Amino acid sequence: MGNTTEPSLLVPGAPDTHKSVSTPGRGSKLSIRRPDTSVRAGEHVRLAEALSGVRLVTTAVCLQGGAVGDVIRVRNLATRRVVRARVQGAGYLIVEN
């Protein structure tokens, strides 16, 4: 029985980040897919928020790391407030309302 790998379903165009693990007594390997971390704690990122049809973009610092689609806590450097934002890509987040 061969080890087959499915294409990444997490992020289109993302690098292949799976790890093969041996299963005891089976002789085959189990493939576990892990998403790349798009942002890391302490990283400065662009933070966008849409208010009444106006899109505001500012700089924030991540308080947590996360991959695309994750909701993490970030500190808006202009206001010093902590908000929750969804990771859109490397270094870019959108405030969750």
MODELLER restraints for C-alpha pairs under 7 A, 6 or more apart:
rsr = mdl.restraints
at = mdl.atoms
rsr.add(forms.Gaussian(group=physical.xy_distance, feature=features.Distance(at['CA:1:A'], at['CA:28:A']), mean=7.00, stdev=0.5))
rsr.add(forms.Gaussian(group=physical.xy_distance, feature=features.Distance(at['CA:3:A'], at['CA:29:A']), mean=6.46, stdev=0.5))
rsr.add(forms.Gaussian(group=physical.xy_distance, feature=features.Distance(at['CA:8:A'], at['CA:16:A']), mean=6.81, stdev=0.5))
rsr.add(forms.Gaussian(group=physical.xy_distance, feature=features.Distance(at['CA:10:A'], at['CA:35:A']), mean=6.88, stdev=0.5))
rsr.add(forms.Gaussian(group=physical.xy_distance, feature=features.Distance(at['CA:17:A'], at['CA:33:A']), mean=6.07, stdev=0.5))
rsr.add(forms.Gaussian(group=physical.xy_distance, feature=features.Distance(at['CA:17:A'], at['CA:34:A']), mean=5.75, stdev=0.5))
rsr.add(forms.Gaussian(group=physical.xy_distance, feature=features.Distance(at['CA:17:A'], at['CA:35:A']), mean=6.48, stdev=0.5))
rsr.add(forms.Gaussian(group=physical.xy_distance, feature=features.Distance(at['CA:17:A'], at['CA:36:A']), mean=6.84, stdev=0.5))
rsr.add(forms.Gaussian(group=physical.xy_distance, feature=features.Distance(at['CA:18:A'], at['CA:31:A']), mean=6.52, stdev=0.5))
rsr.add(forms.Gaussian(group=physical.xy_distance, feature=features.Distance(at['CA:18:A'], at['CA:32:A']), mean=5.43, stdev=0.5))
rsr.add(forms.Gaussian(group=physical.xy_distance, feature=features.Distance(at['CA:18:A'], at['CA:33:A']), mean=4.05, stdev=0.5))
rsr.add(forms.Gaussian(group=physical.xy_distance, feature=features.Distance(at['CA:18:A'], at['CA:34:A']), mean=5.71, stdev=0.5))
rsr.add(forms.Gaussian(group=physical.xy_distance, feature=features.Distance(at['CA:19:A'], at['CA:31:A']), mean=5.86, stdev=0.5))
rsr.add(forms.Gaussian(group=physical.xy_distance, feature=features.Distance(at['CA:19:A'], at['CA:32:A']), mean=5.34, stdev=0.5))
rsr.add(forms.Gaussian(group=physical.xy_distance, feature=features.Distance(at['CA:19:A'], at['CA:33:A']), mean=6.38, stdev=0.5))
rsr.add(forms.Gaussian(group=physical.xy_distance, feature=features.Distance(at['CA:20:A'], at['CA:29:A']), mean=6.09, stdev=0.5))
rsr.add(forms.Gaussian(group=physical.xy_distance, feature=features.Distance(at['CA:20:A'], at['CA:30:A']), mean=5.74, stdev=0.5))
rsr.add(forms.Gaussian(group=physical.xy_distance, feature=features.Distance(at['CA:20:A'], at['CA:31:A']), mean=4.55, stdev=0.5))
rsr.add(forms.Gaussian(group=physical.xy_distance, feature=features.Distance(at['CA:20:A'], at['CA:32:A']), mean=6.26, stdev=0.5))
rsr.add(forms.Gaussian(group=physical.xy_distance, feature=features.Distance(at['CA:21:A'], at['CA:29:A']), mean=5.47, stdev=0.5))
rsr.add(forms.Gaussian(group=physical.xy_distance, feature=features.Distance(at['CA:21:A'], at['CA:30:A']), mean=5.24, stdev=0.5))
rsr.add(forms.Gaussian(group=physical.xy_distance, feature=features.Distance(at['CA:21:A'], at['CA:31:A']), mean=6.27, stdev=0.5))
rsr.add(forms.Gaussian(group=physical.xy_distance, feature=features.Distance(at['CA:22:A'], at['CA:28:A']), mean=6.44, stdev=0.5))
rsr.add(forms.Gaussian(group=physical.xy_distance, feature=features.Distance(at['CA:22:A'], at['CA:29:A']), mean=4.54, stdev=0.5))
rsr.add(forms.Gaussian(group=physical.xy_distance, feature=features.Distance(at['CA:22:A'], at['CA:30:A']), mean=6.21, stdev=0.5))
rsr.add(forms.Gaussian(group=physical.xy_distance, feature=features.Distance(at['CA:23:A'], at['CA:29:A']), mean=5.89, stdev=0.5))
rsr.add(forms.Gaussian(group=physical.xy_distance, feature=features.Distance(at['CA:23:A'], at['CA:30:A']), mean=6.56, stdev=0.5))
rsr.add(forms.Gaussian(group=physical.xy_distance, feature=features.Distance(at['CA:35:A'], at['CA:67:A']), mean=6.40, stdev=0.5))
rsr.add(forms.Gaussian(group=physical.xy_distance, feature=features.Distance(at['CA:36:A'], at['CA:67:A']), mean=6.04, stdev=0.5))
rsr.add(forms.Gaussian(group=physical.xy_distance, feature=features.Distance(at['CA:37:A'], at['CA:65:A']), mean=6.81, stdev=0.5))
rsr.add(forms.Gaussian(group=physical.xy_distance, feature=features.Distance(at['CA:37:A'], at['CA:66:A']), mean=5.31, stdev=0.5))
rsr.add(forms.Gaussian(group=physical.xy_distance, feature=features.Distance(at['CA:37:A'], at['CA:67:A']), mean=4.44, stdev=0.5))
rsr.add(forms.Gaussian(group=physical.xy_distance, feature=features.Distance(at['CA:38:A'], at['CA:66:A']), mean=6.03, stdev=0.5))
rsr.add(forms.Gaussian(group=physical.xy_distance, feature=features.Distance(at['CA:38:A'], at['CA:67:A']), mean=4.73, stdev=0.5))
rsr.add(forms.Gaussian(group=physical.xy_distance, feature=features.Distance(at['CA:38:A'], at['CA:68:A']), mean=6.22, stdev=0.5))
rsr.add(forms.Gaussian(group=physical.xy_distance, feature=features.Distance(at['CA:38:A'], at['CA:89:A']), mean=6.02, stdev=0.5))
rsr.add(forms.Gaussian(group=physical.xy_distance, feature=features.Distance(at['CA:38:A'], at['CA:90:A']), mean=4.64, stdev=0.5))
rsr.add(forms.Gaussian(group=physical.xy_distance, feature=features.Distance(at['CA:39:A'], at['CA:65:A']), mean=5.26, stdev=0.5))
rsr.add(forms.Gaussian(group=physical.xy_distance, feature=features.Distance(at['CA:39:A'], at['CA:66:A']), mean=5.50, stdev=0.5))
rsr.add(forms.Gaussian(group=physical.xy_distance, feature=features.Distance(at['CA:39:A'], at['CA:67:A']), mean=6.63, stdev=0.5))
rsr.add(forms.Gaussian(group=physical.xy_distance, feature=features.Distance(at['CA:39:A'], at['CA:90:A']), mean=5.98, stdev=0.5))
rsr.add(forms.Gaussian(group=physical.xy_distance, feature=features.Distance(at['CA:39:A'], at['CA:91:A']), mean=6.03, stdev=0.5))
rsr.add(forms.Gaussian(group=physical.xy_distance, feature=features.Distance(at['CA:40:A'], at['CA:62:A']), mean=6.62, stdev=0.5))
rsr.add(forms.Gaussian(group=physical.xy_distance, feature=features.Distance(at['CA:40:A'], at['CA:64:A']), mean=6.32, stdev=0.5))
rsr.add(forms.Gaussian(group=physical.xy_distance, feature=features.Distance(at['CA:40:A'], at['CA:65:A']), mean=3.93, stdev=0.5))
rsr.add(forms.Gaussian(group=physical.xy_distance, feature=features.Distance(at['CA:40:A'], at['CA:66:A']), mean=6.53, stdev=0.5))
rsr.add(forms.Gaussian(group=physical.xy_distance, feature=features.Distance(at['CA:41:A'], at['CA:62:A']), mean=4.88, stdev=0.5))
rsr.add(forms.Gaussian(group=physical.xy_distance, feature=features.Distance(at['CA:41:A'], at['CA:63:A']), mean=4.91, stdev=0.5))
rsr.add(forms.Gaussian(group=physical.xy_distance, feature=features.Distance(at['CA:41:A'], at['CA:64:A']), mean=4.39, stdev=0.5))
rsr.add(forms.Gaussian(group=physical.xy_distance, feature=features.Distance(at['CA:41:A'], at['CA:65:A']), mean=4.75, stdev=0.5))
rsr.add(forms.Gaussian(group=physical.xy_distance, feature=features.Distance(at['CA:42:A'], at['CA:61:A']), mean=5.77, stdev=0.5))
rsr.add(forms.Gaussian(group=physical.xy_distance, feature=features.Distance(at['CA:42:A'], at['CA:62:A']), mean=5.21, stdev=0.5))
rsr.add(forms.Gaussian(group=physical.xy_distance, feature=features.Distance(at['CA:42:A'], at['CA:63:A']), mean=6.08, stdev=0.5))
rsr.add(forms.Gaussian(group=physical.xy_distance, feature=features.Distance(at['CA:43:A'], at['CA:61:A']), mean=5.53, stdev=0.5))
rsr.add(forms.Gaussian(group=physical.xy_distance, feature=features.Distance(at['CA:43:A'], at['CA:62:A']), mean=5.51, stdev=0.5))
rsr.add(forms.Gaussian(group=physical.xy_distance, feature=features.Distance(at['CA:44:A'], at['CA:59:A']), mean=6.72, stdev=0.5))
rsr.add(forms.Gaussian(group=physical.xy_distance, feature=features.Distance(at['CA:44:A'], at['CA:60:A']), mean=5.64, stdev=0.5))
rsr.add(forms.Gaussian(group=physical.xy_distance, feature=features.Distance(at['CA:44:A'], at['CA:61:A']), mean=4.43, stdev=0.5))
rsr.add(forms.Gaussian(group=physical.xy_distance, feature=features.Distance(at['CA:44:A'], at['CA:62:A']), mean=6.51, stdev=0.5))
rsr.add(forms.Gaussian(group=physical.xy_distance, feature=features.Distance(at['CA:45:A'], at['CA:59:A']), mean=5.72, stdev=0.5))
rsr.add(forms.Gaussian(group=physical.xy_distance, feature=features.Distance(at['CA:45:A'], at['CA:60:A']), mean=5.40, stdev=0.5))
rsr.add(forms.Gaussian(group=physical.xy_distance, feature=features.Distance(at['CA:45:A'], at['CA:61:A']), mean=6.07, stdev=0.5))
rsr.add(forms.Gaussian(group=physical.xy_distance, feature=features.Distance(at['CA:45:A'], at['CA:91:A']), mean=4.58, stdev=0.5))
rsr.add(forms.Gaussian(group=physical.xy_distance, feature=features.Distance(at['CA:45:A'], at['CA:92:A']), mean=5.81, stdev=0.5))
rsr.add(forms.Gaussian(group=physical.xy_distance, feature=features.Distance(at['CA:46:A'], at['CA:57:A']), mean=6.58, stdev=0.5))
rsr.add(forms.Gaussian(group=physical.xy_distance, feature=features.Distance(at['CA:46:A'], at['CA:58:A']), mean=5.78, stdev=0.5))
rsr.add(forms.Gaussian(group=physical.xy_distance, feature=features.Distance(at['CA:46:A'], at['CA:59:A']), mean=4.82, stdev=0.5))
rsr.add(forms.Gaussian(group=physical.xy_distance, feature=features.Distance(at['CA:46:A'], at['CA:60:A']), mean=6.25, stdev=0.5))
rsr.add(forms.Gaussian(group=physical.xy_distance, feature=features.Distance(at['CA:46:A'], at['CA:91:A']), mean=6.09, stdev=0.5))
rsr.add(forms.Gaussian(group=physical.xy_distance, feature=features.Distance(at['CA:46:A'], at['CA:92:A']), mean=4.96, stdev=0.5))
rsr.add(forms.Gaussian(group=physical.xy_distance, feature=features.Distance(at['CA:46:A'], at['CA:93:A']), mean=6.32, stdev=0.5))
rsr.add(forms.Gaussian(group=physical.xy_distance, feature=features.Distance(at['CA:47:A'], at['CA:57:A']), mean=5.49, stdev=0.5))
rsr.add(forms.Gaussian(group=physical.xy_distance, feature=features.Distance(at['CA:47:A'], at['CA:58:A']), mean=5.27, stdev=0.5))
rsr.add(forms.Gaussian(group=physical.xy_distance, feature=features.Distance(at['CA:47:A'], at['CA:59:A']), mean=5.72, stdev=0.5))
rsr.add(forms.Gaussian(group=physical.xy_distance, feature=features.Distance(at['CA:47:A'], at['CA:60:A']), mean=6.04, stdev=0.5))
rsr.add(forms.Gaussian(group=physical.xy_distance, feature=features.Distance(at['CA:47:A'], at['CA:92:A']), mean=6.16, stdev=0.5))
rsr.add(forms.Gaussian(group=physical.xy_distance, feature=features.Distance(at['CA:47:A'], at['CA:93:A']), mean=4.99, stdev=0.5))
rsr.add(forms.Gaussian(group=physical.xy_distance, feature=features.Distance(at['CA:47:A'], at['CA:94:A']), mean=5.72, stdev=0.5))
rsr.add(forms.Gaussian(group=physical.xy_distance, feature=features.Distance(at['CA:47:A'], at['CA:95:A']), mean=6.94, stdev=0.5))
rsr.add(forms.Gaussian(group=physical.xy_distance, feature=features.Distance(at['CA:48:A'], at['CA:55:A']), mean=6.70, stdev=0.5))
rsr.add(forms.Gaussian(group=physical.xy_distance, feature=features.Distance(at['CA:48:A'], at['CA:56:A']), mean=5.53, stdev=0.5))
rsr.add(forms.Gaussian(group=physical.xy_distance, feature=features.Distance(at['CA:48:A'], at['CA:57:A']), mean=4.32, stdev=0.5))
rsr.add(forms.Gaussian(group=physical.xy_distance, feature=features.Distance(at['CA:48:A'], at['CA:58:A']), mean=6.52, stdev=0.5))
rsr.add(forms.Gaussian(group=physical.xy_distance, feature=features.Distance(at['CA:48:A'], at['CA:93:A']), mean=6.27, stdev=0.5))
rsr.add(forms.Gaussian(group=physical.xy_distance, feature=features.Distance(at['CA:48:A'], at['CA:94:A']), mean=4.76, stdev=0.5))
rsr.add(forms.Gaussian(group=physical.xy_distance, feature=features.Distance(at['CA:48:A'], at['CA:95:A']), mean=6.21, stdev=0.5))
rsr.add(forms.Gaussian(group=physical.xy_distance, feature=features.Distance(at['CA:49:A'], at['CA:55:A']), mean=5.62, stdev=0.5))
rsr.add(forms.Gaussian(group=physical.xy_distance, feature=features.Distance(at['CA:49:A'], at['CA:56:A']), mean=5.25, stdev=0.5))
rsr.add(forms.Gaussian(group=physical.xy_distance, feature=features.Distance(at['CA:49:A'], at['CA:57:A']), mean=6.53, stdev=0.5))
rsr.add(forms.Gaussian(group=physical.xy_distance, feature=features.Distance(at['CA:49:A'], at['CA:94:A']), mean=5.83, stdev=0.5))
rsr.add(forms.Gaussian(group=physical.xy_distance, feature=features.Distance(at['CA:49:A'], at['CA:95:A']), mean=5.28, stdev=0.5))
rsr.add(forms.Gaussian(group=physical.xy_distance, feature=features.Distance(at['CA:50:A'], at['CA:56:A']), mean=6.24, stdev=0.5))
rsr.add(forms.Gaussian(group=physical.xy_distance, feature=features.Distance(at['CA:59:A'], at['CA:76:A']), mean=6.39, stdev=0.5))
rsr.add(forms.Gaussian(group=physical.xy_distance, feature=features.Distance(at['CA:59:A'], at['CA:77:A']), mean=5.98, stdev=0.5))
rsr.add(forms.Gaussian(group=physical.xy_distance, feature=features.Distance(at['CA:60:A'], at['CA:74:A']), mean=6.25, stdev=0.5))
rsr.add(forms.Gaussian(group=physical.xy_distance, feature=features.Distance(at['CA:60:A'], at['CA:75:A']), mean=5.32, stdev=0.5))
rsr.add(forms.Gaussian(group=physical.xy_distance, feature=features.Distance(at['CA:60:A'], at['CA:76:A']), mean=4.36, stdev=0.5))
rsr.add(forms.Gaussian(group=physical.xy_distance, feature=features.Distance(at['CA:60:A'], at['CA:77:A']), mean=5.09, stdev=0.5))
rsr.add(forms.Gaussian(group=physical.xy_distance, feature=features.Distance(at['CA:61:A'], at['CA:74:A']), mean=5.58, stdev=0.5))
rsr.add(forms.Gaussian(group=physical.xy_distance, feature=features.Distance(at['CA:61:A'], at['CA:75:A']), mean=5.29, stdev=0.5))
rsr.add(forms.Gaussian(group=physical.xy_distance, feature=features.Distance(at['CA:61:A'], at['CA:76:A']), mean=6.75, stdev=0.5))
rsr.add(forms.Gaussian(group=physical.xy_distance, feature=features.Distance(at['CA:61:A'], at['CA:77:A']), mean=6.98, stdev=0.5))
rsr.add(forms.Gaussian(group=physical.xy_distance, feature=features.Distance(at['CA:62:A'], at['CA:73:A']), mean=6.48, stdev=0.5))
rsr.add(forms.Gaussian(group=physical.xy_distance, feature=features.Distance(at['CA:62:A'], at['CA:74:A']), mean=4.40, stdev=0.5))
rsr.add(forms.Gaussian(group=physical.xy_distance, feature=features.Distance(at['CA:62:A'], at['CA:75:A']), mean=6.47, stdev=0.5))
rsr.add(forms.Gaussian(group=physical.xy_distance, feature=features.Distance(at['CA:63:A'], at['CA:73:A']), mean=5.50, stdev=0.5))
rsr.add(forms.Gaussian(group=physical.xy_distance, feature=features.Distance(at['CA:63:A'], at['CA:74:A']), mean=5.12, stdev=0.5))
rsr.add(forms.Gaussian(group=physical.xy_distance, feature=features.Distance(at['CA:63:A'], at['CA:75:A']), mean=6.93, stdev=0.5))
rsr.add(forms.Gaussian(group=physical.xy_distance, feature=features.Distance(at['CA:64:A'], at['CA:72:A']), mean=5.92, stdev=0.5))
rsr.add(forms.Gaussian(group=physical.xy_distance, feature=features.Distance(at['CA:64:A'], at['CA:73:A']), mean=6.03, stdev=0.5))
rsr.add(forms.Gaussian(group=physical.xy_distance, feature=features.Distance(at['CA:66:A'], at['CA:72:A']), mean=6.69, stdev=0.5))
rsr.add(forms.Gaussian(group=physical.xy_distance, feature=features.Distance(at['CA:66:A'], at['CA:87:A']), mean=6.95, stdev=0.5))
rsr.add(forms.Gaussian(group=physical.xy_distance, feature=features.Distance(at['CA:67:A'], at['CA:87:A']), mean=6.47, stdev=0.5))
rsr.add(forms.Gaussian(group=physical.xy_distance, feature=features.Distance(at['CA:68:A'], at['CA:87:A']), mean=4.90, stdev=0.5))
rsr.add(forms.Gaussian(group=physical.xy_distance, feature=features.Distance(at['CA:68:A'], at['CA:88:A']), mean=5.36, stdev=0.5))
rsr.add(forms.Gaussian(group=physical.xy_distance, feature=features.Distance(at['CA:68:A'], at['CA:89:A']), mean=5.59, stdev=0.5))
rsr.add(forms.Gaussian(group=physical.xy_distance, feature=features.Distance(at['CA:69:A'], at['CA:86:A']), mean=5.90, stdev=0.5))
rsr.add(forms.Gaussian(group=physical.xy_distance, feature=features.Distance(at['CA:69:A'], at['CA:87:A']), mean=5.31, stdev=0.5))
rsr.add(forms.Gaussian(group=physical.xy_distance, feature=features.Distance(at['CA:69:A'], at['CA:88:A']), mean=6.31, stdev=0.5))
rsr.add(forms.Gaussian(group=physical.xy_distance, feature=features.Distance(at['CA:70:A'], at['CA:86:A']), mean=5.55, stdev=0.5))
rsr.add(forms.Gaussian(group=physical.xy_distance, feature=features.Distance(at['CA:70:A'], at['CA:87:A']), mean=5.59, stdev=0.5))
rsr.add(forms.Gaussian(group=physical.xy_distance, feature=features.Distance(at['CA:71:A'], at['CA:84:A']), mean=6.33, stdev=0.5))
rsr.add(forms.Gaussian(group=physical.xy_distance, feature=features.Distance(at['CA:71:A'], at['CA:85:A']), mean=5.32, stdev=0.5))
rsr.add(forms.Gaussian(group=physical.xy_distance, feature=features.Distance(at['CA:71:A'], at['CA:86:A']), mean=4.26, stdev=0.5))
rsr.add(forms.Gaussian(group=physical.xy_distance, feature=features.Distance(at['CA:71:A'], at['CA:87:A']), mean=6.35, stdev=0.5))
rsr.add(forms.Gaussian(group=physical.xy_distance, feature=features.Distance(at['CA:72:A'], at['CA:84:A']), mean=5.48, stdev=0.5))
rsr.add(forms.Gaussian(group=physical.xy_distance, feature=features.Distance(at['CA:72:A'], at['CA:85:A']), mean=5.56, stdev=0.5))
rsr.add(forms.Gaussian(group=physical.xy_distance, feature=features.Distance(at['CA:72:A'], at['CA:86:A']), mean=6.40, stdev=0.5))
rsr.add(forms.Gaussian(group=physical.xy_distance, feature=features.Distance(at['CA:73:A'], at['CA:82:A']), mean=6.56, stdev=0.5))
rsr.add(forms.Gaussian(group=physical.xy_distance, feature=features.Distance(at['CA:73:A'], at['CA:83:A']), mean=5.67, stdev=0.5))
rsr.add(forms.Gaussian(group=physical.xy_distance, feature=features.Distance(at['CA:73:A'], at['CA:84:A']), mean=4.55, stdev=0.5))
rsr.add(forms.Gaussian(group=physical.xy_distance, feature=features.Distance(at['CA:73:A'], at['CA:85:A']), mean=6.33, stdev=0.5))
rsr.add(forms.Gaussian(group=physical.xy_distance, feature=features.Distance(at['CA:74:A'], at['CA:82:A']), mean=5.56, stdev=0.5))
rsr.add(forms.Gaussian(group=physical.xy_distance, feature=features.Distance(at['CA:74:A'], at['CA:83:A']), mean=5.58, stdev=0.5))
rsr.add(forms.Gaussian(group=physical.xy_distance, feature=features.Distance(at['CA:74:A'], at['CA:84:A']), mean=6.24, stdev=0.5))
rsr.add(forms.Gaussian(group=physical.xy_distance, feature=features.Distance(at['CA:74:A'], at['CA:85:A']), mean=6.90, stdev=0.5))
rsr.add(forms.Gaussian(group=physical.xy_distance, feature=features.Distance(at['CA:75:A'], at['CA:81:A']), mean=5.55, stdev=0.5))
rsr.add(forms.Gaussian(group=physical.xy_distance, feature=features.Distance(at['CA:75:A'], at['CA:82:A']), mean=4.34, stdev=0.5))
rsr.add(forms.Gaussian(group=physical.xy_distance, feature=features.Distance(at['CA:75:A'], at['CA:83:A']), mean=6.33, stdev=0.5))
rsr.add(forms.Gaussian(group=physical.xy_distance, feature=features.Distance(at['CA:76:A'], at['CA:82:A']), mean=6.31, stdev=0.5))
rsr.add(forms.Gaussian(group=physical.xy_distance, feature=features.Distance(at['CA:84:A'], at['CA:95:A']), mean=6.03, stdev=0.5))
rsr.add(forms.Gaussian(group=physical.xy_distance, feature=features.Distance(at['CA:84:A'], at['CA:96:A']), mean=5.74, stdev=0.5))
rsr.add(forms.Gaussian(group=physical.xy_distance, feature=features.Distance(at['CA:85:A'], at['CA:93:A']), mean=5.87, stdev=0.5))
rsr.add(forms.Gaussian(group=physical.xy_distance, feature=features.Distance(at['CA:85:A'], at['CA:94:A']), mean=5.20, stdev=0.5))
rsr.add(forms.Gaussian(group=physical.xy_distance, feature=features.Distance(at['CA:85:A'], at['CA:95:A']), mean=4.10, stdev=0.5))
rsr.add(forms.Gaussian(group=physical.xy_distance, feature=features.Distance(at['CA:85:A'], at['CA:96:A']), mean=4.96, stdev=0.5))
rsr.add(forms.Gaussian(group=physical.xy_distance, feature=features.Distance(at['CA:86:A'], at['CA:93:A']), mean=5.43, stdev=0.5))
rsr.add(forms.Gaussian(group=physical.xy_distance, feature=features.Distance(at['CA:86:A'], at['CA:94:A']), mean=5.32, stdev=0.5))
rsr.add(forms.Gaussian(group=physical.xy_distance, feature=features.Distance(at['CA:86:A'], at['CA:95:A']), mean=6.37, stdev=0.5))
rsr.add(forms.Gaussian(group=physical.xy_distance, feature=features.Distance(at['CA:86:A'], at['CA:96:A']), mean=6.38, stdev=0.5))
rsr.add(forms.Gaussian(group=physical.xy_distance, feature=features.Distance(at['CA:87:A'], at['CA:93:A']), mean=4.57, stdev=0.5))
rsr.add(forms.Gaussian(group=physical.xy_distance, feature=features.Distance(at['CA:87:A'], at['CA:94:A']), mean=6.75, stdev=0.5))
rsr.add(forms.Gaussian(group=physical.xy_distance, feature=features.Distance(at['CA:88:A'], at['CA:94:A']), mean=6.95, stdev=0.5))
